Amino acid sequence: MFNGNLTFCDSSQTIQLLFQSNTNSYMELTKEFFEYLEEILNLVQVIFVSLDQSRTNSMTATGQCRLNPLIVCIQDSSIIYDYLVKLMFKLHESHYGKSLSNKR
């Protein structure tokens, strides 16, 4: 479903075509993205801990080398946050759309 860089042409329409109106699929994908974000945060923590343990300054070449993976973490997490916002809006819309139609 996703390329190696986590993108495809028009994400909201492609996801909508894949899942149609299956709320469970939206919920499962949202859960997977949150778990992926948690793994990214764990990696960031490991990077900072390794920097502290070696007492490396971030301004040295060694420190810059150790911090370099953070760039990829930031790029991946920003794309995932974008998808999560879209998915959460879709879940919100499906949840409150159903509850509003039940009240009528």
C-alpha positions in Angstrom: 0.0 0.0 0.0 2.8 2.4 0.8 6.1 3.0 -1.0 9.4 2.8 0.8 9.1 6.6 1.5 5.6 6.2 3.0 4.0 8.3 0.3 1.6 7.8 -2.7 -0.1 10.1 -5.0 -3.3 11.2 -3.2 -3.3 9.6 0.2 -6.8 10.4 1.3 -8.5 9.2 -1.9 -6.3 6.1 -2.2 -7.0 5.1 1.4 -10.6 5.8 0.9 -10.7 3.6 -2.2 -8.9 0.8 -0.3 -11.0 0.8 2.8 -14.3 2.3 1.4 -16.3 2.9 4.6 -14.8 0.1 6.8 -14.2 1.9 10.1 -12.3 -1.1 11.5 -9.7 -0.9 8.7 -9.2 2.8 9.4 -8.9 2.0 13.1 -6.3 -0.8 12.4 -4.2 1.4 10.2 -4.3 4.2 12.8 -3.2 1.7 15.5 -0.3 0.5 13.2 0.8 4.1 12.6 0.8 4.9 16.4 2.9 1.8 17.0 5.3 2.8 14.3 5.6 6.3 15.9 6.3 4.6 19.2 9.2 2.7 17.6 10.6 5.9 16.1 10.4 7.5 19.6 12.2 4.5 21.1 14.9 4.8 18.4 15.3 8.6 19.2 15.7 7.8 22.9 18.4 5.2 22.1 20.3 7.7 20.0 20.2 10.3 22.8 21.2 7.7 25.4 24.2 6.6 23.3 25.2 10.2 23.0 25.1 10.7 26.7 26.9 7.5 27.5 29.9 8.4 25.3 29.9 12.0 26.6 30.1 13.1 23.0 29.4 16.7 22.1 26.9 17.2 19.4 29.1 19.8 17.8 31.9 17.4 17.0 32.1 15.1 14.0 31.5 12.1 16.1 28.5 13.7 17.7 27.1 14.8 14.3 27.5 11.2 13.1 25.5 9.9 16.1 22.7 12.4 15.6 22.4 11.9 11.8 19.7 9.2 12.1 17.5 11.7 13.8 16.9 13.4 10.4 15.3 10.2 9.0 13.2 9.8 12.3 11.9 13.4 11.8 11.1 12.9 8.2 9.2 9.6 8.8 7.3 10.9 11.8 6.2 14.0 10.0 4.6 11.9 7.2 3.1 9.5 9.7 1.6 12.4 11.7 0.1 13.7 8.5 -1.5 10.4 7.8 -2.7 10.1 11.4 -4.4 13.4 11.2 -6.3 12.3 8.1 -7.2 9.0 9.6 -8.4 10.5 12.8 -10.6 12.9 11.0 -12.0 10.0 9.0 -12.6 8.1 12.2 -14.2 11.1 13.8 -16.4 11.7 10.8 -17.6 8.1 10.7 -18.2 7.9 14.5 -20.1 11.2 14.8 -21.8 10.7 11.4 -23.3 7.5 12.7 -24.3 8.9 16.0 -26.0 12.0 14.4 -27.9 9.8 12.0 -29.1 7.6 14.8 -30.5 10.6 16.7 -32.7 11.6 13.8 
